[in-house]
């Protein structure tokens, strides 16, 4: 009986070893496979389900993962534009990420600070203007499709009052509102654009309420520089029109939405990561155009008539060819002062630092 007991113990041990060995082997292969991949991380200001800004960046991340299977991507969502951003950036660098994309303007100084501590990591900051040996910036000339969306709005308004729900008073938002307004005025000189600030990127309730306030003030088309479809939904509920932003927002306001200036980040993310791998990456300040495909005008809503669609397509071709420049003179500010003379156009530096509204905007820029 003792012998049988010993035999049972020996067989049990052998069975356990037989089960463990294949598991260890498989684990080793998996670890080696993962170790061979380049780690790339994304830091988002909002949730990936915001239907706008962060949603489009995450769509770009998925595109990167699909096109470059040797890349392993991760992301951290809803990171405030404050000291917490420094902590997250540091953690991402410590985890072995070779490229880190920080996708909001307010991350700028934290990116520069953390990048100094990790010279072997490439940091890419979206919409900022500070670079370093291992820090590049990237954005797109969204003012081009913004201008086109303004043409649509200017043609569709009946009251000649349009609303604009704006996020934060920074150059990115200011030039977007200006471009939209210039598009409106190009086809409807009698119109005006009433603008309100929410001081938020992602606050669906506040953004929707801002849209409601503009509708109550007489606007019958609501445009926006926000990360959620809240303003579009406000227009939908009132039977009015809307111009979305970031992504195609028709599904959130199917009757209201006329079109949306949209982003397409995927190809650019592939280009950057491939350059890092090839050793050809440089700390450039990328500012892509409609010709690059990083920005575009989304599909039209059913309410947009054929003649308006045709006009917008003509103007789009003028932009692509260089015949139409959004910020070309003569341009006047709200006080009527000429900011850009006839025959001149704003430089990239002037556009990227824009801190004044064009004539036609009813709203103010808070003093710093």
Secondary structure, 3 states (H helix, E strand, C coil): CHHHHHHHHHHHHHHHHHHHHHHHHHHHHHHHHHHCCEEEEEECCCCCCCCCHHHHHHHHHHHHHHHCCCEEEEEECCCCCCHHHHHHHHHHHHCCCCEEEECCHHHHHHHHHHHHHCCCCEEEEECCCCCECCEEEEEECCHHHHHHHHHHHHHHCCCCEEEEEECCCCHHHHHHHHHHHHHHHHHCCCCEEEEEECCCCCCHHHHHHHHHHHHHCCCCEEEEECCCCHHHHHHHHCCCEEEEEECCCHHHCCCCEEEEEEECCHHHHHHHHHHHHHCCCCCCEEEECCCCCCEEECCCCCCCCHHHHHHHHHHHHHHHHCCCCCCECCEEECCCCEEECCCCECCHHHHHCCCCCECCEECCCCCC
